[in-house]
Amino acid sequence: MATASLKRSEDPLDTTVRLMTPERIVFQYPLAGPFRRYFAYLLDLAIVLVAVILTTIALVVLSLGSTSGIGPIFVAYFVLMWGYRGVSEALFNGQTLGKRMLGLRVVSERGVPITGAQAVLRNLVGSLDGTVPYFLRPDLTSLLLLTGLTSMLLTRKFQRLGDLAAGTMVVVEQRRKRSGLVRVEEPAVVALLPWLPLRVEAGPELARALSDYVNHRARLPRARREEMAMHLARPLSVRYGLPENVPADVIVCAFYHRVFVGE
C-alpha cells in the first residue's frame, strides 16, 4: 500500500505523481489535467441529463399526466444529479461512465482505491466548484467552474476542492495490450507456492511489474534475471517470511502465479 508521495524539484508540474510503498518501491501515476477531466465531466453530465429525461417521461406516464408526478420527478432529479457521481465512484472503484470512457480513475492521495466515504465527500464538496450544473444561474455555474479550475491549477496534483477535502486525486490509467497468461511450472517455483496464500492481492502497478517481468524473462540470461527480480523479490520475501537463499527469479515467478493463476 502506497503511503507517501515523493517531491522532486526536477519533476514537471503536470505529468506524474510519484508514490513510495513501505517496501521503498516507487510507482508513478500520470495525473489527469483539467481539460481531460472537463470532457469527462461533460460526458457524465450528458448521461445524467438523459437519465433525468427518461425518468421524467416514465413518471409522467405512470402518473397519467397528473400533478401528482411532479414530486417524484423532483426527487428523481435530485437523486440523479447529486448521487450519480458519488455512487458510481464508490461502486466502480473511482470511476463514472465518463471517466471510464476517457481512461480516468479517482484514487486516494496514497495511490490506493478510494473508499465509499471519500467518493461521497469529494462529490458533495465538489458542488462548490461546479460539478452540479445550475441551469437557472449560468453566471453562478461559470463562477463555480472557474473556482474548480483555479484549485486544480494551484495544487500539485490537480485537485479540486472536493479532492482536497477527501484526500483524493484523479489519474490516467495506462492501458497496455494484454498478453497471454504465462504458465510458470518450473519445479523450484512449484515448490515455493505452498509458502504463499492461495490468492495474493496486488495493485495495478505491482501486477503490471510482475506481468512484464515474467513475459520477458525468457529472453534474459540468468544473472540478469536475478538482478532485475531482486527489486521485487526482496520486499515480498520479507513480507511473507519466505525461506532464505531462494533465487529472486523464483520468488517473482511464484508471486506471478498466485496473483494471476491463484491455486
Phi, psi and omega in degrees: 000130182286142186233338185212150178260146180259130179252126179229129188296335183275355180291140174294152187293324197242025185248297187222160169242139181254132181235141181248132176278167176301337179273010178069027173264129184259127175246152179243136178239120174293128181278147177272124180281171184301319186288320178296321178292326180294321177295323175296321177299317180295321177297315179295322179298317178297319179297316180295318181297319177298317179297320179295316181296314180296320179294320179298315179298317180297318181291324177296319179295316181294328180270004179058032176078006181279167180290349180293343180275352183293317180301307177301328179295316179294323177296314180298319178299314181297314182296315182292316185291322183265332187262340186304308185292313182298315180292318180299313181292329178288321184275330187245037171055051173084018181232139163260176178297320179297315178296320181297319180295331181258008176071035180250154177210140175272128176230167177286166179297342178272358179087007179258163180302147180281158176269169177299322179296320178296319180298315181292316183297315183296329181275330175293311177293330180298342177296341179282344179238030165099012180283342176252119183290141177248090187295331181279344182226074180299330178293322178292321178300315180298319179296318181292319177297322178295324177298316179296318179296318179297318179299318180294321182287337182266355180247145185295331184255020179053052183262132171283178178299321178296322178295319180295321181290322185266353182071045182234169174209163181248127182240162177263126178282129178269103181267127178248160176296135181285135174255158181297153179290126181267128177269116178255102186240029177293145184306319181295323178292314180299322180293334181276339186303321179300342179283347186250154173299157181297331178223123180252124178278136179222138175291171183300324182289316179294318178299320179294320179296317178298315181296315180299318182295310184294325181289341183245355187296330183297337181270001184251144173294159185302318182297320179292324177301312182298320181297318182284320184287337185302324183296326177272323187291321186300305180294325179292322179296319179293317183298320185256006176060047182284159180299151177286161176067015173278129181304143180299324179300319180294318180298313181296319179294322178295318178293321176303316181299315181292323182289316189259336183252321183087239183293000000 
